[in-house]
Amino acid sequence: MGCLVLLRHGESQWNLENRFTGWVDVPLSPRGVEEAIQAGQKLKGFVFHRAFTSMLSRANETLRLVLETIGQSHIPIEKSQALNERMYGELQGLNKAETAKKYGEEQVKLWRRSYDVRPPGGESLKDTAERVLPYYETVIKPYLLKGETILVAAHGNSLRALVMELDQLSKEAVLELNIPTGAPLLYELDDQGAVLSRRYL
């Protein structure tokens, strides 16, 4: 049986400031550092074989702090742009509340949460899934099928794309899916890669 732990990075400085972040390389806030350490405390019983993360420092730093906390900094780590956050295009850096005032709450909710509506100049969740899922299938899943325990430290939308696939969520259901910062989500998978159980730790 393979074990997959998905972890959204701790709060970033722009999460704190309520801004669209996307591919902008924003550091963790002090609270985000604390969330990463707390996630590590929750993962102390696990022995990870390897970890995967994005190219962005908020996910890298979260992973570093977790592995340090559990004394497993030596494991192989692979970084890939495939796991990067959704590219928010022209919205990157904008305050979410101000953007909602300008374009309307419903439009901004669609840009943020829908499956296939792109923000101006950016990626939809569908676009994000088209890079996350092939990477999961070809790079991460083979290790899970060998029975390994894997940690993926990534982002709200790259993880939403993966959870949508693992949980077989509809386009409508994914609209309501929000993955909290710093909260490890554990999947246990059978030897075919099907989900046996899922829970937040």
ABEGO torsion letter per residue (X at the ends): XBBBBBBBBBBBAAAAAGBBAEABBBBBBAAAAAAAAAAAAAAAABBBABBBBBABAAAAAAAAAAAAAAGAAABBBBBBAAABBBBAEAABGBBAAAAAAAAEAAAAAAAAABAABBBBGBBBAAAAAAAAAAAAAAAAAAAAAAGBBBBBBBBAAAAAAAAAAAAGBBAAAAAABBBBBGBBBBBBBBAAGBBABBBBX
